[in-house]
Amino acid sequence: MGWAIVREKYPENPGEWSRLWEYEDIKSVLTKNMGSKNIEGMILNWTQVVPIQLHAEAFKKMNQLRFLEVGPNMVELSQDFELPSHELRYLDLGGYNLASMPSNSHVDNLVVLRLQGNYLRHLWEGNMGL
């Protein structure tokens, strides 16, 4: 039922939905930079799919994102990647492929940070208040 409610207003435009969890919808939104301020949650955790290559631009308009889960081998992040939202509360980066988190990450409101199975050597360059 929730799935239908999310899609009701913009049935053909997943970039305007509040939640994204289907591979094809997320791939379309992220690779075509169709994300919007409406997106509050995204789960990128599937099996047997091709990883999505992401750049910072893909998340730029998602300033209300509160929930982001990235499973192992789901995305390949570019060096310019940054966490998009000051509203982010839950962040699971199991598939994070960079050596450190971006120093311009917005973690002020972060409640959950899961980093299991990633390539981090250290969290941030310099000091970051949590």
C-alpha positions in Angstrom: 0.0 0.0 0.0 2.8 2.5 0.9 4.5 1.8 -2.4 1.3 2.8 -4.3 0.9 6.0 -2.2 4.5 7.1 -2.9 4.0 6.6 -6.6 0.5 8.1 -6.8 1.2 11.8 -7.4 4.0 11.3 -10.0 3.6 7.8 -11.4 6.1 8.2 -14.2 8.7 10.3 -12.4 10.5 8.5 -9.6 12.7 11.5 -9.0 9.7 13.2 -7.3 8.8 10.2 -5.0 9.7 10.4 -1.3 11.1 6.9 -1.1 13.1 4.9 -3.6 13.9 1.2 -3.3 13.5 -0.4 -6.8 16.8 -0.9 -8.7 15.5 0.5 -12.0 13.9 3.6 -10.4 17.1 4.4 -8.4 19.4 3.8 -11.3 17.2 6.1 -13.5 17.1 8.9 -10.9 20.8 8.7 -10.0 22.3 8.3 -13.5 20.1 11.0 -15.0 20.4 13.4 -12.1 16.7 13.4 -11.6 16.7 13.5 -7.8 14.6 16.2 -6.1 13.9 17.7 -2.7 11.1 15.2 -2.3 13.4 12.2 -1.8 13.6 11.4 1.9 14.8 7.8 1.8 16.7 5.4 -0.5 17.7 1.8 -0.2 20.4 0.5 -2.6 20.7 -3.1 -1.6 20.0 -5.8 -4.2 21.6 -8.9 -5.4 22.8 -9.7 -8.9 22.7 -6.2 -10.4 25.3 -4.0 -12.1 26.8 -1.4 -9.7 25.7 2.2 -10.3 28.5 4.8 -10.9 27.7 8.0 -9.0 28.9 11.6 -9.0 28.1 14.3 -6.5 25.7 15.9 -9.0 23.3 12.9 -8.6 22.5 13.8 -5.0 22.7 17.6 -5.3 19.0 18.3 -5.2 18.2 15.7 -2.5 18.4 18.2 0.4 15.7 16.4 2.4 17.3 12.9 2.3 17.1 11.4 5.8 17.7 7.7 5.1 20.4 6.2 2.9 21.4 2.6 2.8 24.0 1.4 0.3 24.7 -2.3 0.2 28.0 -4.0 -0.8 29.0 -3.5 -4.4 25.9 -1.4 -5.3 27.6 1.8 -6.2 31.0 3.2 -7.3 31.4 6.7 -5.9 33.5 9.3 -7.6 36.1 11.4 -5.6 33.7 14.4 -5.7 31.0 12.5 -3.8 29.5 14.3 -0.8 26.7 13.5 1.5 23.8 15.6 0.2 21.6 16.5 3.1 21.8 18.3 6.5 18.7 16.2 7.3 20.5 12.8 7.1 19.6 10.7 10.1 20.5 7.1 9.0 23.5 6.3 6.9 24.5 2.7 6.0 27.5 2.7 3.7 28.3 -1.0 3.5 29.4 -0.6 -0.1 31.4 2.6 0.3 34.5 2.4 -2.0 36.5 5.5 -1.0 39.3 5.7 1.6 37.6 8.4 3.7 34.3 10.2 4.0 34.0 13.6 2.3 35.1 16.4 4.6 32.1 18.4 3.6 29.7 15.7 4.8 26.6 16.9 6.7 26.5 14.8 9.8 25.0 17.2 12.3 21.7 15.2 12.7 23.1 11.8 12.1 21.8 9.2 14.5 23.0 5.9 12.9 26.2 5.4 11.0 26.9 1.9 9.8 30.2 1.3 7.9 30.5 -2.5 7.8 32.3 -4.0 4.9 33.7 -0.8 3.2 37.1 0.5 2.2 37.5 3.3 4.7 40.9 3.9 6.2 39.7 6.8 8.3 36.5 8.7 8.6 37.4 12.3 7.6 40.4 14.4 6.7 40.9 16.9 9.6 38.4 17.4 12.4 34.6 16.8 12.2 32.2 17.4 15.0 29.7 14.6 15.6 
